[in-house]
Amino acid sequence: TTLSPGDTFTVTANFTCAAQLGVHPRYTDYYTEVPVNNNGYEHPILLAHCTLMQARQLLSSTNSQLR
């Protein structure tokens, strides 16, 4: 997916499989990686750090806007 400055996008994670296996994450981090051929090397960009409020919360969603 290609995004431009000012674009808004949504990331949704589904933890159903993890919950079925007895794994209940406390938090999740959302990162984006810049392609290697885009102005040289850039570190991954942290978009959001989300704490899951309930031990059995299965869906996590975050909206971000590029600057």
Backbone as numpy.savetxt, mean C-alpha at the origin, in Angstrom:
# Nx Ny Nz CAx CAy CAz Cx Cy Cz
1.16 0.27 -14.18 0.32 1.45 -14.18 1.20 2.69 -14.18
0.84 3.66 -14.96 1.57 4.92 -15.01 0.75 5.99 -14.33
1.38 6.72 -13.41 0.72 7.81 -12.71 1.49 9.09 -12.96
0.78 10.19 -12.93 1.39 11.51 -13.11 1.15 12.33 -11.85
1.96 13.39 -11.63 1.73 14.26 -10.47 0.29 14.75 -10.45
-0.34 14.69 -9.28 -1.72 15.11 -9.11 -2.73 13.99 -9.27
-2.31 12.85 -9.82 -3.22 11.71 -9.96 -3.57 11.14 -8.59
-4.82 10.74 -8.41 -5.27 10.06 -7.20 -5.50 8.60 -7.53
-5.11 7.72 -6.61 -5.30 6.29 -6.83 -5.63 5.62 -5.51
-6.21 4.44 -5.58 -6.60 3.68 -4.40 -5.87 2.35 -4.40
-5.36 1.98 -3.22 -4.73 0.67 -3.02 -5.62 -0.09 -2.05
-6.00 -1.31 -2.40 -6.82 -2.14 -1.52 -6.10 -3.46 -1.28
-6.00 -3.85 -0.02 -5.38 -5.12 0.35 -6.42 -5.99 1.03
-6.43 -7.26 0.70 -7.38 -8.21 1.28 -6.59 -9.24 2.08
-6.84 -9.30 3.39 -6.10 -10.19 4.28 -6.89 -11.46 4.63
-7.87 -11.81 3.81 -8.69 -12.99 4.08 -7.85 -14.25 4.18
-6.95 -14.46 3.23 -6.11 -15.66 3.23 -5.25 -15.72 4.50
-4.66 -14.59 4.87 -3.84 -14.56 6.08 -4.67 -14.92 7.30
-5.89 -14.37 7.40 -6.76 -14.66 8.53 -7.13 -16.13 8.57
-7.37 -16.72 7.40 -7.71 -18.14 7.35 -6.55 -19.01 7.84
-5.34 -18.50 7.68 -4.15 -19.23 8.15 -3.77 -18.85 9.58
-4.58 -17.99 10.22 -4.33 -17.61 11.61 -3.35 -16.47 11.78
-3.04 -15.76 10.70 -2.13 -14.62 10.75 -2.98 -13.35 10.72
-2.86 -12.51 11.75 -3.63 -11.28 11.85 -2.67 -10.10 11.95
-2.38 -9.44 10.82 -1.42 -8.34 10.84 -1.90 -7.18 11.71
-0.95 -6.50 12.35 -1.27 -5.34 13.17 -1.19 -4.05 12.36
-0.36 -4.06 11.34 -0.23 -2.89 10.47 0.23 -3.35 9.10
0.09 -2.46 8.13 0.63 -2.72 6.79 1.16 -1.41 6.24
2.22 -1.50 5.46 2.81 -0.35 4.80 2.59 -0.48 3.30
2.26 0.62 2.67 2.08 0.65 1.22 3.21 1.46 0.60
3.96 0.82 -0.29 5.08 1.46 -0.97 4.86 1.45 -2.47
5.50 2.36 -3.16 5.58 2.31 -4.62 7.06 2.36 -4.98
7.39 1.67 -6.04 8.77 1.67 -6.51 8.84 2.42 -7.83
9.89 3.21 -7.97 10.12 3.97 -9.19 10.89 3.07 -10.15
10.46 2.97 -11.41 11.18 2.12 -12.37 12.64 2.52 -12.50
13.50 1.56 -12.74 14.95 1.79 -12.84 15.27 2.79 -13.94
14.56 2.73 -15.05 14.87 3.60 -16.18 14.26 4.99 -16.07
13.81 5.39 -14.88 13.19 6.69 -14.67 14.13 7.59 -13.88
15.01 8.30 -14.54 15.94 9.25 -13.92 16.90 8.60 -12.94
17.29 7.37 -13.18 18.22 6.71 -12.28 17.53 6.08 -11.09
18.30 5.72 -10.06 17.76 5.02 -8.90 17.07 5.98 -7.95
15.91 5.60 -7.49 15.21 6.31 -6.43 14.72 5.28 -5.42
14.77 5.63 -4.15 14.29 4.73 -3.09 12.79 4.51 -3.22
12.28 3.36 -2.75 10.83 3.15 -2.71 10.16 4.27 -1.89
8.98 4.66 -2.28 8.26 5.76 -1.63 7.16 5.17 -0.75
7.18 5.52 0.55 6.13 5.08 1.48 4.89 5.93 1.23
3.81 5.27 0.82 2.55 5.97 0.56 1.70 6.09 1.81
1.67 5.02 2.62 0.83 5.02 3.81 1.28 3.92 4.77
1.13 4.19 6.06 1.34 3.20 7.12 -0.01 3.09 7.82
-0.66 1.95 7.68 -2.02 1.77 8.21 -2.02 0.76 9.35
-2.51 1.19 10.50 -2.70 0.30 11.63 -4.08 -0.33 11.50
-4.14 -1.64 11.57 -5.43 -2.33 11.48 -6.06 -2.31 12.86
-7.19 -1.68 12.99 -7.83 -1.45 14.29 -8.34 -2.73 14.94
-8.83 -3.65 14.15 -9.38 -4.88 14.69 -8.50 -6.03 14.27
-8.33 -6.99 15.14 -7.49 -8.14 14.83 -8.02 -8.91 13.63
-9.31 -8.83 13.38 -9.90 -9.59 12.27 -10.31 -8.71 11.09
-9.83 -7.49 11.05 -10.13 -6.62 9.91 -9.47 -7.21 8.67
-10.26 -7.54 7.66 -9.74 -8.26 6.50 -9.42 -7.36 5.31
-10.02 -6.19 5.24 -9.75 -5.30 4.13 -9.12 -4.02 4.63
-8.11 -3.57 3.93 -7.47 -2.30 4.23 -7.40 -1.52 2.93
-7.78 -0.27 2.97 -7.77 0.54 1.76 -7.22 1.91 2.08
-6.45 2.47 1.16 -5.91 3.80 1.36 -5.94 4.56 0.04
-6.21 5.85 0.12 -6.17 6.72 -1.05 -4.94 7.59 -0.94
-4.27 7.81 -2.05 -3.09 8.66 -2.08 -3.15 9.56 -3.30
-2.46 10.70 -3.20 -2.35 11.60 -4.34 -0.89 11.91 -4.55
-0.42 11.78 -5.78 0.96 12.10 -6.10 1.14 13.60 -6.12
2.30 14.07 -5.67 2.60 15.51 -5.68 3.64 15.81 -6.72
